Amino acid sequence: MKNLSTDVLIIGGGPGGLLSGITTAQYWPGKRITMVRMEKNALVPCGIPYIFGTLGGLEKDMLPGTKQLKSMGIELKIGRVTAINPQDRVAIMDNGDHIFYERLVLSTGSEPFIPPIPGKNLDGVFTIHKNYSYQDHLFRKVIPEMKKLVIIGGGFIGVEFAEEISKRNIEVHIVEKMSHLLVAVFDKEIYLPVEQYLTGRGIHIHCHRTVETILPADDPVKVAGVQLEGGEKIEADGVLIAIGVRSRNELAKEAGLSLSRHGAVLVDGFQRSLDYPNLFAVGDCAQKQDFFTRREGGALLASQAAAEGRIAGMNMYSLQLLRQNGGSVAVYAGMVGDLAFGAAGMTATQARQTGFSILVGEAHGLDHYPPAMPGSHEVYCRLVFTRESLRLLGGQILGGATTGELANEIGFLIQNRVTAAEIVGFQTCMHPRLTASAHPITEATGDVLQQHLHTRATFH
């Protein structure tokens, strides 16, 4: 047992913890920063599905290691923190070491939610854990022996994993209890084309269905398939459960920190816990509030974790007011084959359910001009505005490689609370080869302005 000390202790090495450390080193030079994580090797969470197809290996999906972190001003310690004592400012390691700190950042992340389905513990049933050794076992031992895979859950992870694993000539079935894949994050104008694309690539989709039981094989420890509600059976030698995650909050709970009703650490606008101003929480273990309503909730995304890490780092030793957390705006993108889909903020369905009166603008076009420019791709842009104030609430993109850039632009506009009139007046770079043209966003906004003016003219 050793007594160690540091200025800033970060528990967890994912995007939130990593950006907390990097930003602290930049804004508070001279501070000793120690990061504790379970494994020497750590994966980029968003890249995990691509390990099994496009990337073809874990070594191509790595977060910074010991040498890279040291060059950034962060000392890496491998191990597990078993308890924290916020009153005495000490963390206790599994080997008995005590690490005393000035500031603590909890970035303990999340873990896959596993429903109480019979058969969930059979060999061949797996989830998307973020740790290296688990995914290495899947890549080298489990996946190579598969011929048929059932994925339970039709969200981003399920959809991207399905397309990637099908590249290995594995027959893939997606079972989704909702009416469509991705229905929680897109309107039908986006999720229907994605479903059609996946079906065209030979992926079997079973919506409005639930898995009742995971079936054992003749060898009773191994999986043989699933039985759906109603009795239908799908044979498989692998089952992926991808229906969401839950905050990993054991340390926070045992330390007596205030938690939200979903079990996340309650934080203020600077990611400080409500109980101890020297204790921060970022990423999946930290409370999320919706950008528009301030209600609890929001997507658990690596991009959100990274933003929270930067906020924590900026304000680690005093409130610099450089950046506050104004609430969670889900900004994300995915891709299957050459078809990409991205979104930021609310869908039209979500906006109506929240109570907003809205106008929806649409535009079809190309992301590069002139049209003959190599790499140009058709783009569909869908934007949601409030009816009276014309403030941007959300947007969706269906297109090609520029989809992520356009989704980021929409997210930036939402976070800056812009209106339709402001968007159509913005000047943007439109180089034929170097930029994703912003005109689909401008044109969809123009569609909304025309609707708005027509409504006013009709009313008067």
PyMOL commands that set and color helices and strands:
alter all, ss='L'
color gray80, all
select helices_A, chain A and resi 15-27+45-51+58-60+66-71+132-145+156-166+188-200+250-254+283-285+302-314+348-354+403-415+420-425+439-459
alter helices_A, ss='H'
color red, helices_A
select strands_A, chain A and resi 3-5+8-11+33-37+74-78+81-85+90-93+98-100+103-106+110-112+125-126+148-152+171-176+204-207+211-216+223-228+233-235+238-241+245-247+279-281+331-336+339-345+358-366+378-386+392-399
alter strands_A, ss='S'
color yellow, strands_A
deselect
rebuild
show_as cartoon
